[in-house]
Amino acid sequence: MNDLKAFYDDFSRAVISPTAGAYPKEFSANKPHRFAIYRNNVHRGLCDALAAAYPTVEKLVGQEFFHALAQQFVVSETSRPGSLALYGAGFAKFVAEHEALASLGYLADVARLERARLESLNAQDADPLSAHHLAGGEEGLGAMRLQAHPACRLVMSDHPVLSIWNAQNVPGSSTNILQQAENVLITRPYMDVKLQFLTHGQAAFCAALFSNASDIETACTRAVALDGAFDVTRSFADLLVCGAFDARPFIEQGFGHG
């Protein structure tokens, strides 16, 4: 077993090695070209998967430069999922730390947005929470703690990431992009991924509910402290409509089903 593991580890290192002529020690030294064909196919497949996961980043930097980035990322990563559909989890961090991209401060957050969109698309399915599930519990609404839907993601950025994404992907979108912070809620109502702009107050409200497991009243207090114009009733209703919350805890407890 230990010999087999050593072989697999050596094989994996050779596949990902940045050295073009690398091959496993147990392979015949006079046939490295055969392994090179396999290795090149693996690298090409991973680079293609990365381009499919981050098409907007590719558009922004150009195909040739993106391919060079992808090759560097492939040999630098230390882990990957079993499915190529979710390949490239660390790409946004890689972009943020890349010296050649230091002047493009927004690019890493665009990558974060694309990653969130990809995760939303591939997330587990679940019934979204609706007003029906909350019926009869209105008096205790402020003390409720809600769970984010498995397909719900929140991206908060110091850059106009949604405007940039829209300019590259939505026909007829304005190219007049204001240099300001933007927050984006990603949801998947009716199996269709949606990107929705949030005010700073709405983003703070969502972050408190999703990340900090705050109750609704505490989340509202945090949002109002940041944005005095925050409207909790409208914002909460919008979140219900776009399927931001998971209904399963309420279904299991029988809430809203009489």
Buried (B, 14 or more C-beta within 10 A) or exposed (E): EEEEEEBEEBBEEBBBEEEEEBBBEEBEEEEBEEBBEEBEEEBBEBBBBBBBBBEBBBBBBEEEEBBEBBBBBBEEBEEBEEEBEBBBBBBBEBBBEBEEBEEBEBBBBBBBBBBBBBBBBBBEEBBBBBEEBBEEBEEEEEEBEBBBBBBBBBBBBEBBBBBBBBBBEEEEBEEEBEEEEBBBBBBBBEEEBBBBEBBBBBBBBBBBBBEEEBBBEBBBBBBBEBBEEBBBEEBBEBBBEBBBBBBBBBBEEEBBEE
